[in-house]
Amino acid sequence: MGIIWTLLIGLVAGALAKLIMPGRDPGGIVVTMLLGVAGAFTAGFLGRAFGWYTEVGDGPGLIAAIVGSIILLAVYRLIVGMRTDRV
């Protein structure tokens, strides 16, 4: 049940990140879900690096997952923008 809950939260976080940062992004519901899950992992990693979360039992919430998803979306757009400028 934990995996399903993680995927649902990832879907919500990814969808909200795409709403906050509108633009042309590839993928449908699966890519949006993966963006949200990866955003939560990114937020957890950064939170542990800055000392906001402990190693065990403490992790990012929905807002942190949205922020992590926005960071990943911005990095993706930066990389794609640099790649299309060279062509």
Buried (B, 14 or more C-beta within 10 A) or exposed (E): EEEEEBBEBBBBBBBBBBEEEEEEBEEEEEEBBBBBBBBBBBBBEBBBEEEEBEEEEEBBEBEBBBBBBBBBBEEEBEEEEEEEEEE
